[in-house]
Amino acid sequence: MKTPCYDLLVSKDGEFVLINFKKPIISLLTKVEETISTIDTKPLLPTYISKTENDDILVTMRDEGDLYNLTPTSRRVVQRMTLTGKVLHTYEFREDGKTRLFVLPVRAAENKNTDICVVNWLSKDNGELVVLHKDGRVKFTYRRDGLKTEQFMIGDVDCDDKCRILFTEQYSRAIHMLNAEGMYLCTLCQYEELSPFVISVYGEYFWCGFHEGRVKVFKYLK
């Protein structure tokens, strides 16, 4: 595929849905790279997409300003939308309508209980996991509980069939697991020389991509 792509997913109909974070569009392509349609996200840049249970998409987006030094006009959002571009929900502020939910939302995943799990980077060295109810209310925020590292940077997040939350963490070089209420359960695997980054859960297996260019498949349920 020659189309510039930063992130992609495959719809239930076999279409490629992809983004190029330098352009404010989401593209839908056929298997032979024919463009079906595009979704205009101006003035925001999409940074990540994931698929929900009913084939909607979750898109993390930001404005073109500084990554971490926000201004009153900065925009950092997660949107739930259909593949035709209809926005179903925008997650941007807390219940007061003023306090931002995110500094830099970089990943989002829908849990089986309809919660929305968002990786929120606070700076180049620290981040958090913000978990929202489907209507946008904050359920909990997870920041390093149970881990011994001073710095904390989640790379990616996904959820399994039992609503448990799996995430990769840069400084511990590990993959960790929480329950649906945000309680730390365990570290699934940890490395000395490899750095887990992206993760995808399917049934009793999960796939993990590493910064070093490797992909490993794990069976973690008995």
C-alpha positions as CSV (number, residue, x, y, z in Angstrom):
1,M,0.0,0.0,0.0
2,K,1.5,3.3,-1.1
3,T,-1.0,5.6,0.6
4,P,0.8,7.4,3.5
5,C,-0.6,5.9,6.7
6,Y,0.1,6.4,10.4
7,D,-2.7,4.2,11.7
8,L,-5.3,2.0,10.2
9,L,-8.1,-0.5,10.9
10,V,-10.2,-2.9,8.8
11,S,-14.0,-2.5,8.9
12,K,-16.3,-5.5,9.1
13,D,-16.9,-5.1,5.3
14,G,-13.1,-5.4,4.6
15,E,-12.5,-1.7,4.0
16,F,-9.3,0.0,5.1
17,V,-9.8,3.0,7.4
18,L,-6.6,5.0,7.7
19,I,-5.2,8.3,8.9
20,N,-2.1,10.4,8.1
21,F,-1.5,12.5,11.2
22,K,-0.2,15.4,9.1
23,K,-3.5,15.8,7.3
24,P,-7.0,16.5,8.7
25,I,-8.7,13.6,6.9
26,I,-9.7,10.0,7.5
27,S,-9.7,7.9,4.4
28,L,-11.7,4.8,3.5
29,L,-10.0,2.5,0.9
30,T,-10.9,-0.8,-0.8
31,K,-8.5,-3.8,-0.8
32,V,-7.1,-2.6,-4.1
33,E,-6.4,0.9,-2.7
34,E,-9.3,2.7,-4.3
35,T,-10.6,5.6,-2.2
36,I,-14.2,5.2,-1.3
37,S,-14.6,8.3,0.7
38,T,-12.8,10.7,3.1
39,I,-13.9,12.3,6.3
40,D,-12.9,15.9,6.9
41,T,-11.7,16.5,10.5
42,K,-10.6,20.2,10.0
43,P,-9.3,22.0,12.0
44,L,-8.2,18.9,14.0
45,L,-5.6,16.3,13.1
46,P,-6.5,12.7,13.8
47,T,-3.7,10.8,15.6
48,Y,-5.2,7.3,16.2
49,I,-8.3,5.3,15.3
50,S,-9.9,2.2,16.7
51,K,-13.0,0.2,16.1
52,T,-15.9,-0.2,18.5
53,E,-18.1,-3.3,18.9
54,N,-20.7,-2.0,16.4
55,D,-18.2,-0.9,13.8
56,D,-18.2,2.8,14.8
57,I,-14.7,4.3,15.2
58,L,-13.0,6.2,18.0
59,V,-10.6,8.9,16.8
60,T,-8.1,10.8,19.0
61,M,-7.5,14.3,17.6
62,R,-5.6,17.5,18.4
63,D,-5.1,21.0,17.1
64,E,-1.8,22.0,15.4
65,G,-0.5,23.8,18.5
66,D,2.2,22.8,20.9
67,L,1.8,19.2,22.1
68,Y,1.9,19.8,25.9
69,N,1.7,23.6,26.5
70,L,-2.0,24.2,25.9
71,T,-3.7,27.6,25.4
72,P,-7.3,28.6,26.0
73,T,-8.0,27.8,22.3
74,S,-6.3,24.4,22.2
75,R,-8.4,21.4,21.2
76,R,-7.8,17.9,22.4
77,V,-10.6,15.5,21.8
78,V,-11.8,11.9,21.3
79,Q,-14.7,11.5,18.9
80,R,-16.9,8.6,18.3
81,M,-18.2,8.6,14.8
82,T,-19.6,6.4,12.1
83,L,-17.7,5.3,9.0
84,T,-19.7,8.0,7.0
85,G,-18.3,10.7,9.3
86,K,-21.3,11.3,11.5
87,V,-20.1,12.4,14.9
88,L,-22.0,10.5,17.7
89,H,-20.1,11.8,20.7
90,T,-17.3,14.2,21.4
91,Y,-15.2,13.7,24.6
92,E,-13.4,16.9,25.5
93,F,-14.5,18.3,28.8
94,R,-15.5,17.1,32.2
95,E,-19.0,17.4,33.5
96,D,-18.5,21.2,34.3
97,G,-18.0,21.8,30.6
98,K,-14.8,23.7,31.2
99,T,-12.1,21.4,32.6
100,R,-10.2,19.5,29.9
101,L,-10.2,15.8,29.9
102,F,-7.0,15.5,28.0
103,V,-3.6,17.1,27.4
104,L,-2.7,14.8,24.4
105,P,-5.0,11.9,23.8
106,V,-3.0,9.4,21.8
107,R,-4.9,6.1,22.0
108,A,-8.5,5.1,22.7
109,A,-10.2,1.7,23.1
110,E,-13.8,0.7,23.9
111,N,-14.2,-1.9,26.6
112,K,-16.8,-4.6,26.4
113,N,-18.8,-2.8,29.1
114,T,-18.9,0.3,26.8
115,D,-16.3,2.3,28.9
116,I,-13.9,4.4,26.8
117,C,-10.2,3.9,27.8
118,V,-8.0,6.8,26.7
119,V,-4.2,7.1,26.9
120,N,-3.5,10.7,27.8
121,W,0.1,12.0,27.6
122,L,0.7,14.8,30.1
123,S,4.3,15.5,29.0
124,K,7.1,13.7,27.1
125,D,7.9,11.6,30.2
126,N,4.5,11.1,31.9
127,G,1.0,10.1,31.2
128,E,-2.1,8.5,32.5
129,L,-5.1,6.3,31.6
130,V,-8.4,8.1,31.6
131,V,-11.4,5.8,31.6
132,L,-14.8,7.3,30.8
133,H,-18.3,6.1,30.9
134,K,-19.9,6.0,27.5
135,D,-21.7,9.3,28.2
136,G,-18.4,11.0,28.9
137,R,-18.3,11.1,32.7
138,V,-14.9,10.2,34.2
139,K,-15.0,6.7,35.8
140,F,-11.4,6.7,37.0
141,T,-7.9,7.9,36.2
142,Y,-5.0,5.5,36.5
143,R,-1.5,6.8,37.3
144,R,1.2,4.3,38.1
145,D,-0.5,2.6,41.0
146,G,1.2,-0.7,41.8
147,L,4.3,0.2,39.7
148,K,7.7,1.2,41.0
149,T,8.8,3.5,38.2
150,E,9.0,7.2,38.8
151,Q,8.0,8.0,35.3
152,F,5.0,6.5,33.6
153,M,4.2,6.5,29.9
154,I,1.5,4.3,28.4
155,G,2.0,3.4,24.8
156,D,-1.2,1.6,23.9
157,V,-4.3,0.1,25.5
158,D,-6.9,-2.6,24.7
159,C,-9.5,-4.6,26.6
160,D,-10.3,-8.3,26.8
161,D,-13.6,-10.2,26.8
162,K,-13.8,-10.0,30.6
163,C,-13.5,-6.2,30.6
164,R,-10.0,-6.2,31.8
165,I,-7.7,-3.5,30.6
166,L,-4.2,-4.3,29.1
167,F,-1.7,-1.6,28.5
168,T,2.0,-1.3,27.5
169,E,4.2,1.0,29.6
170,Q,7.5,2.5,28.4
171,Y,9.6,2.8,31.5
172,S,8.8,-0.5,33.1
173,R,9.2,-2.2,29.7
174,A,6.1,-4.2,30.5
175,I,2.5,-5.1,29.7
176,H,0.2,-4.6,32.7
177,M,-3.4,-5.5,33.5
178,L,-6.2,-3.7,35.4
179,N,-9.7,-4.7,36.2
180,A,-12.6,-2.7,34.8
181,E,-12.7,-0.5,38.0
182,G,-9.0,0.5,37.7
183,M,-7.5,-1.9,40.2
184,Y,-4.0,-3.1,39.3
185,L,-4.1,-6.9,38.8
186,C,-0.7,-8.0,37.5
187,T,2.2,-7.6,35.1
188,L,1.8,-10.0,32.2
189,C,5.3,-9.8,30.9
190,Q,8.4,-7.6,31.4
191,Y,11.6,-7.2,29.4
192,E,15.1,-5.9,30.0
193,E,16.1,-5.1,26.4
194,L,12.7,-4.9,24.5
195,S,10.2,-2.0,24.8
196,P,6.5,-3.1,24.3
197,F,4.5,-0.4,22.5
198,V,1.3,-1.4,20.7
199,I,-1.1,-4.1,21.8
200,S,-4.1,-5.8,20.4
201,V,-6.3,-8.3,22.2
202,Y,-8.2,-11.1,20.5
203,G,-9.8,-13.9,22.6
204,E,-7.2,-15.6,24.8
205,Y,-4.3,-14.1,22.8
206,F,-2.8,-10.6,22.5
207,W,-0.4,-9.3,19.9
208,C,2.3,-6.9,21.0
209,G,4.5,-4.7,18.8
210,F,7.9,-3.5,20.1
211,H,9.9,-0.4,19.4
212,E,12.7,-2.6,18.2
213,G,10.6,-3.8,15.2
214,R,9.4,-7.1,16.6
215,V,5.8,-8.5,17.0
216,K,5.0,-11.2,19.5
217,V,1.9,-13.2,20.1
218,F,1.0,-14.3,23.6
219,K,-1.6,-16.7,25.0
220,Y,-2.4,-15.3,28.4
221,L,-5.6,-17.0,29.4
222,K,-5.8,-20.7,30.3
